[in-house]
Each structure stands twice: as C-alpha cells, then as structure tokens.
Amino acid sequence: MSKKTLSDLRQQIDAVDRQLLDLISDRAKLAQQVAEVKADSGESNAYYRPDREASVLKQVLEHNQGPLSDEEMARLIREIMSACLALEQRLQVAFLGPAGTFTEEAAYKHFGHSIQTLGANSIDDVFREVEADNANYGVVPIENSTQGIVNSTLDMFLESTLKIVGEVELRVHQHLLSNVVDLKEISVLYSHQQSLAQCKKWLENNLPGVTRVPVSSNADAAKRAASENNAAAIASETAANVYGLAIHDKNIEDVPDNKTRFLIIGKQEVEPSGDDKTTLLISARNKPGALYNLLQPLAKNNVSMTRIESRPSHCVNWEYVFFLDLEGHLKTETIENCISELKHDADLLKVLGSYPRAAL
C-alpha cells in the first residue's frame, strides 16, 4: 500500500472538518429544539442543568480513545455545549474580578467561553450579584492545594441562602509580570496574599529586598504594575495579555502541581449526576464529645468525608461551625440517613448543596 502524500492527508482533514461542521450544526439545532420543548412544558427557567452537563462530559470521556487527552477533549466538548446553550440563553456569570483573575479562568473552564461574565470587587459581591439576580451563577475560590481554605468564602455561606451547584479545579501557574528588563530594577511587587505565600521561596531567592504589597486580586496586581515604573506583579498569563505586561519569569510557584478549587454558586437544586458531593454546614454546643457525635452518623452510614473545616459561628464567642464535604448526593439513601441522624445532635444543620464532582 503506497504511503499517503501530504496533499492526500490535507484533503482528508478538509473532509473531516466538513463533517465536524455538519455534526456541530446538527447538535446546535437539537439544542434549539430542546429549548422549544422546555418552553412548551413550562421548564424554560431550567435551561442550564449542571447534572446533565456533568453526565454528558462523563460519557464522552469514557469513549475517548485518544490521541487527544481527556483534559483536552473535555475542554473542546465544554465549548460546544457552551455555544449551543447560548443559542437558548447566554448565561450571566459573576466572578471575583477584575478581568484576568484565576477565578475568571475557572468560570470559562466550567461554563465555556459563550457566557457573559461580570467582574465583582469581592467574594461578598459575587454572592450579592447572584442573590440579586444580576447573574445566574457565581464563581468563588474555596481552597488551594498548598495554602488551604479561603475563609471569606466559607463565611459568606453562614449568611447566604445560595447553594453550591458545582465545582471546578484549576491548575494554577504563577508568573512574574513586569515591563522592566532586569530584576534589579523592581522595587515593589503586587500580588494577592495567597500567591505571595505560594511563591515565597522563589521570592526570597530572587527578589529578597523588594517590597511586597498584598492586593485584592492578581488581576488588580497586574493593573497596578502596568501603571507604575519599576513595579511587578504575580499573576496569570491572561492578566499579562489584558494589562500589557511581559512575562519575566514563568511558573514561579514553589509547588509545581498547584491547584485551586472553585465553587459554582446559584439558586437551583441539582439532580444526581452519578458522581457527586454534598456540602453541609453544622454546629453543636461546646461540650465533651460534640464533634464525635456529629461525625458518628457518617461512619455508621458508610459515608466518606473528604474535608472538614471549622469557622467561628459569629453568634457566640468560642463556638464554631463545621463545613463538611461528603461523597454522594443528598437524594441517595446513605446521605439521607446520615442527615436524618445528624439533626438529633446538631444545633444547626444546613445543606449547602449537592453537586457534580469536578471534571478534568
């Protein structure tokens, strides 16, 4: 059999591209029909279904045989779903701004790029935008693999009625951005406190005498660095592009596999997807065995707890509330039984949401 020429291969690629175009168009038309059926049945408000999106991605990845990685294939499928959903209605998504933050990247990773983003000045403001229906959903950071929990996000759940409807994990690469030529010219460095902590060793070795100024976000840091002489910022590649800064040094984080987990917040209840988490907020009076009594129903019902965090209750000094991440959905028998038993020992029990586990 003769070897194919470059011209032959290109013709085959052109043919496949035309097939892809036809198939994507067919999918988009089906999405429009779904919208019409929902409208006729009075379900027009439920145009975005986190459980459905998660199930579609799971099925696609189960059939992926390469050569594209699961992560790359998931990105492509998300963008197709995002574009099709936008034909029905473009989602409004609030994030911790300004433009160029890792939270904005997380929003695009989870929802695709066919959304309308709304930058908020603080995590509190992200919650408020969703509560006020200025945004359908919000994206907020919850924990970093090296620096731990984001307390301001946990604190907002103490008072907010919003639910967790999804999660997304983002591999975070920290870059030193500046328009100076030599590191010796840098006199001030702007960054979010979390990023400063994640790059501590690199900064001590390379910028030991430079003043470090914590700011509200890495995008804000890039914005400031772009407007000042002899300034630098720790931020993302996106922030470098948005604010016209050069990437002086790449990947300066101390731990290479540095990830941040983000939560998607909204108002809807999410149906089971087959691979879910449930997050609870619970508290009990400060007495011997209080925490043991709260955790005992988990072991009894064979429920796996993946995380527990404590925060001051904001009501009584030296009393705390606990945030628990459990494996499973609220509508499964094991989680239902567990919550039923927790009600006997908990002064406060609040289900923050059941939602699909983060995909790639």
N, C-alpha and C positions, 0 to 999 in steps of 0.2 A: 504494500500500500504506500503510495507516494506521500511524502511529507507536505503538509499544508503550507501554502505561501502566506506571507503577511497580508496580502490582498484578500485571500480566502478567509482568513481569520477576522479581518475587519468587516467583511460582508456578513459573516455570521453574527458578529457583535451588533451590527446595524439591524439585523433581522430580530435578534433577541430584544433589542431596545424598543422596536416597534411593538413586539408582543407585550413587553412590560407596560408600555404606554396604554395599550388597549385594556390590559388587566387592571391597571390602576384606575382608569376611567370607569370600567365596569364596577369596581369597588365603590367609587365615589357615587355612582348612580344608585347603587344599592343602599348606601348610607342616606341618600336623599329620600328613598322610599321608606326606610326605617323612620325617618323624621315625620313623614306623612302619616304613617300608621300610628305613631305615638300621639300626634296631634289629634287624630280621629278618636283615639281611645282616652284622651284627656291626660296623657302622660308627657306632655311637651316639656314640663319642667325637669324631667329626668333624662335629659339628653346626654349627660356625662355619667357613666357608670364605672366607678373605679374597679369594681369586682369584674365587670365584663372586660375592661381593658387588660387587667392582670391575666385573666383566663386566655385571652387571645395571644398575648405575648408568650405565655407558658406553652401553649400548643405549638406555636411557631418554632420556639427554641427546641422543643422535643423532636422536631423533624429536621432541624438544621444539621446538615452533613458536611458543612464547610464548602470551600476553603475559608469563607468569612467566619470570624469568631462569633460566638454567641453575643458578646457585647456589641459588636459592630452590627450584627443582624437586628438586635433589639433596637438600636438607635434608628435604623432605617424604617423598621415597622412602626415605631412610635411616630415618626414624621408623617408617614402615610395616614395613620389613624388621626393624627392631629389635623392634617389638611382636610380629611373627609369630615371630621367633626365640625370644622369651621364653616363648612357649607350649611350645616344645620344652625349653629350659633357659635360665634367666636367667644371662647372663654376669657373672662377678665380675671387675672391672677395677680394678687398683691405679693410683694416680696420686700425684704429688707434692702433698701436702696442705699445710694443712687445706682445708676446703671453701671454694670461692670463688677458687681459683687458675686461671691460664690453662691449666694442664695439665688440670684438671678439665673446663674448657670444651672442650679438644681431645678428651678422652675422649668427651664427649657428641656432639661433631661427627662423630667417626669411627664410633661404635657406636650412636648414638641414645640416647634417654633411658630405654629399657626395660632398663637394666642396673643392677647393684648395684655402687656404687663403694666403694673402700677407700682412704682417705687415708693416705699414708705420710709419715714425717717427713723423709725424704731420698731422693735418687735411688738411693742404695745400698739403702735399704729397699724401694723399688719392685721392684728386681731380686730381692731376697730373698723378697718375698711371692709372686712368680711361681715362683721356684725351689722354694719350699716347698709349692706347690700351694694356697696360700691365695687365690690369684687366678688366673684363666685367662690374663689378659693384663695387661700394664703399659703405661703411657704416660709417656714421659720426654722432656724437651726436648733437642734436639740442636744447633740453631743459630738465630740471629736474623739477619734481613736487614741490620741495621745494626751489631750488636755482635759478630757472629761465632759461633764454636763454643762449646758448653758442654762444657768439658774433663772434668768429673766423669762425664758420660755416656760419653764415649769411654773413660775409664779403667776403667769397670766392664766393658766388653766385653773387656778384656785378661784378666780372670779368670773371667768368667761363661760358662756353656755355653748361655745363652739365645740365641735367634735374633731377627732383625728380621723381622716378619711383615707390616708395613705402615707407612705414614707418613701424616701429616696436617699441612696448613699452616693456620695460624690468623692472620687479620689481627688485630693486637694494638693496642688503643687504651688508652692510659694516662690515668687520671683522677686528679685531686687530690681526695681524700676527707677530709672533716673536718666536725665539727659546730660549728665556730666561725663567726661571722658575717663577720669581717674577716680578710683575710690577715695583717694586722699582729699578730693575736693568736697566730699559730702560732709556737711556739718550738722544736719538734722535728718532724722528718719521718722516717717509717719507710718503707722500701721494699727490695725486692731490688736487689742491686748492678746487675743488668742494666737494670732500669727506671730507676735513678738515672742511669745512663750514657745511656739513650735520651732522657731529658728534661733533659739537662744545661743546654742553652741557656735553656730556659724557666725552670728553677730559678734560674739566675744572674740572670735579668731580673726575676723576680717574688718569689723568696724568697732573696735574697742572704745574709742573715745567719742563716738558720735552720740548726740542727744537723741533719745528715743521718746517719741510723743505718741501716746495711745489716742486713737480717734474712734468714731462710731462704727466705721466700716473700712475695709481695704479700698473700696472704690473712692471713698472720701479721702483716704490717704493719697491715692494716685492723683486725684484732682488737686490737692494741695501741693504735692510735689511738682506737678506740671506748671504751677503758677509761681514758683519760687526758684531762685538761684541756689545752687549748692544743696538742694534737697533731694531726698529719695523716698521711696515707698516700698513696702512689701505688699504685693497684690498679684492678681491673676494676669494671664496673657490677654484676656478680654479687656481688663482695665487698662492695660498698656495701649491697646488699639483705640479704646474710647477716648483716652485723655492725651494721646500723642506722646507717650514715653517710650524710651528704648529699654529693652530687657538687658540689664547689665550682667546679671548672673541668674541662671535658671536653677530651679529645684533646690532652693537653699534650706528646705525643711530638714530638721535633724533626723526624722524618721521617714524613710522613703515611702513606705506603704501607709501614707497619712490619709485617713478618710474622715469625712464629716457626714453625719446622719441628719436629715431634714425631715420635718413633719409637714404633711399637707393638711390644712385645717379648713373645715367647711361646716355646713348645717345638716347635711343629709346622713341617714343611716345607710351603711354599706352592707350589702349582702355577702354571704360567704363566697370566697373565690377558690377554696381548696387548699390554700397556703396562707394562713392569716395570723395576725397578732391581735391581742386585746390589751389595752392600757387602762389601768384602774388608778384612782386616787382614793386612798383610805386613811383613816386615822382612828386612834383609840386613846383612852385615858392613860396617863403616865402611871403605870402600876406594874409590879413584877409579872413577867410573862406576857405582857401585852403584845409585843411583836410576834412572839412564838404562837400565840393564839390566832393572830391574823394570818400567819403563814401555814399553820397546820392544815387548813382545808385544801391547800394546793397539793401537799404531799398525799393527803387522803384520797384525792380525786385524780392523782397521777397527772397533774398539770405542771408543765415545765415553766419556771420563771426565768426569763432571760436578763432582767435588770430590775434593781430596786434602788431608789433614790429617796432621800429624806429632805424636807424643807420645813422651815418654821411655819406654823399654822397661821400666823398673822392675827390670831384671835387671843391666844393665851400664851404668856411668856413660858418658854422652855417646853412647849408642846409642839409636836411635829406631825406632818402628814407624810405619807409614803406614796411614791409613784411606782407602780409595778407594771412591767411588760410581761405578758403571758403568751405562750404559744397556743393558738387556737382562736376560734371565733365565738362571740357571745351566744350564737344560736346552736352551738354544739352542746351535747349533754354534759360533758365534763366541766366546761366553763360555767354552764347554767347552774349545776350542782354546787360548784365552788363558790359562786357569788351568793347563792342562797344561804350557804353556811356562813359566809363572811358577814352577812347582815346581822348575825346574832352578836358578834364581838366588836364590830366597827361602829364608832360614833358617827363616822361619815364614810359613805361609800358612793363614789361617783365613777361611772363608766365613761371614760373619755373617748372611747371608740374602739370598734373592731374594724380592721382594715387589712388589705393585702400586704404581705411581706415585700420588702423592696426587691425589685428585679435587678438585673445587671445594668 
